[in-house]
């Protein structure tokens, strides 16, 4: 009985290894011990050094290597964020008029304003992405837009359809004039890509302004 109870006692890891060694071919280290140290904690110092090097490499990779200095990129991004604020305000105003227009031409103007704010939504996205492509951050909050926009809002006002069109026309023409100034600034930063981008935006606003102006030339609004 005493011998039987002795076999019931738990075997140590060394005893298990010795027993297995008698049954399997020798290996160095023994095959049944492989992986026991897999989850051992790595040295904190080595891990910290590795992480530091990785972060440094990532920061280096994040900087655009496009033949523009960081100062030039930052200057252009500032221009783009001011423009982004104006574009977002004009988008919001156009959508507001889409919702609140009234009068005999409600259906036509409701659809027309929708076409214009849909195009402005694409412009907003393009300006923001241009800023990001230069390594900068794009404004993305209403607070930032309202603080930096050069256009004006008209809260608590619901003008006539004709006045709505006149307001939007004035805003588009304001952006066109500002874009001409921005084009000169982009040239000073030697950023021909942004220069071309802003030229395309100016043409879009000139066309949208023309369409608004055509409405005002009629007598039905």
N, C-alpha and C positions, 0 to 999 in steps of 0.2 A: 504493500500500500504506500510505503514511504517513497519507493522508486517512482511509482505512478504519479504521486503528487509533485515530485521533483520535475517531471516532464511538463506538468501543467504550468510551471512558472514561465513568465514572459522571457523570450530570448532577446539578448542585446543585439545591436546592429553588427558588432564585431563577430558575434556567434553566428548570425545569419550569413555574413560574408564567408566565414570559414566553412560553413556547411555547403554553400553554393560552390565554393572553390573546388570541393571534392567531386562535384557533379558535372561541371562545365569546363571546357578548355580554358587555359590561362589567357588573359588579355591584360593590356597595360594602358589605362587602368581597367579593372574588371568591368565587364559590360553591364552588369546589374547595378553598378554604382554611378554610371554616367547620368548626368542630369541632376544629381543631388544638389549641386551648387548653382543651378540655373537661376534661381531667384535670389541669390545673394545680393545684398545691396552694393551698388557701385560706389566707388570713392567719390564723395561730394566734390572735392576740389577739381578732379578731372572733369566731372560733368559740368561744373560751373565754367571752366575754361572753354570747353567745347561749345556750350550754349552762347557764351560771349562772342566766340569767333563766328558762329552761325548768325547771330543778330547783326554783327558788323557787316558780314557779307550781304545779308538781306537789305540793310540800309543802303549799301553801295549799289546794289542791283536796282533799287527803287528809283534812283536818280536817273532821269532821262539822259541818254548820251546822244544828243541830236544837234551838236555843234552850237548850242545856245548855253550861255552861262546861267548859273542859278539866279543871278540878279536879273538877267534878261527874262527868264521864265517867270519869275515872281512879278515883274513889272507887267507882263502880258496877262497873267492870271488876274491881277488886280483890275485891269481893264475889262476882262471877261466877266468878272463877278458883278461889276457895276452894270454891265449890259444885261447880265442874267436877271438882276433885280428889276430892271425896266421891262424886260420881256415877260417876266412872270406877272408883274402888275398889269401889263396890257392884256395878257392872256385872261387874267381874272376879271378885268373890266369888261372884256368882250363877252365872256361867259355870263356875267351879270346881265348885260344887255340882252343876250339871247334868252334869258329867263324872263326878263321884265319888260320887253318891248310890247307896245300896244299900238292899235291903229288899224286903218284899212289894209295896210300891207304887212300885217302881223306875220302871216304864213311865210311870205317871201323873205322878210328880214330875219325871222326866227331861224330859217334854214341858212341864210347868208352868214349870220353871226356864228352859227355852228361851224360852217366851213372855215371861217377865219380863226376861231379859237382852236380848232383842230390843227391847223397849220402852225399856229403859234405854239401849241403844245410840243410839236416836233422841233421848233426853233429853240425852245427852252431846253429841251433834252440835248440838242446839239451843242449849245453854248456850254452847258455844264460838263459835257464829255470832253469838249475842247480844253477846258481848264484842267481836267483830270489828266488828259494826255500829256500836258506840260509839267506834270508832277505836283500840281497844286490841288487844293481842296475847293470844291464848288459849294457856294451858299446853298442851304437846303431847309431853312426855316423861315416862317412868315416874319419873324422879328428881324432877321437879317435883310430880307427883301424890302421891308418897309423902311428900314433905317438907311438903306443905300440907294433905293430907287430915286431917279431924278424926275420921273413922271408923278403926277398927282392923282389921288383917288378922290371920289366924291361920295362919301358915305351918307346914307339916309336921303339920297336924292334919286328920284326916278324921273328923268327928263323925258321929253317927247322923243318920238322915233327920230325926227330930224336932228335934234340936239345930240342924241346918242351917236349918230353917224358923224356929226361934226366933231364931237369929242374924240372919237377913235381916229378920225382923220388927222386931227392935230397931234395926237400921240405918235402915230406912225411917222408923220413928217418930222417930229422932234427926234425920234430915234434915227431917222435917216441923216439928219444934220449931225447928230452925235457920232454916228458911225464914220462920217467923213473925218472927224477929229480923231477918232480911234484908229483909223487907217494910218494917219500920219504917225501916231504914237507907236503902232506896231512896226512901222518902217524904221523908226529910231532904234527899236530893239532888235532889228535885223531878223524879224520873224516873218518870212514871206508866206509861211503856211497859214498863220493867223490872218495875215493881210488878205490872202485869197479867200479865206473863210468869211471874213467881215464884208468883203466885197459882195459875196453871194447873198449874205443876209440883207445888205443894203438894197439889192435888186428885189428881194422878196418883199421888203417893206414898201418900196416904191410901187410895186404892182398892187399890193393890198390897198395902198393909199389911193391909187388911181381908181380902183373899184368903188371905194367909199365916196370919192369925189364925184363919180358918175351918178350915184344915187342922189347927191345933193343938187345936181344940175337939172333934175326933173322937178315937177311941181306936185307930184302925187304924195310925197312923203311929208 
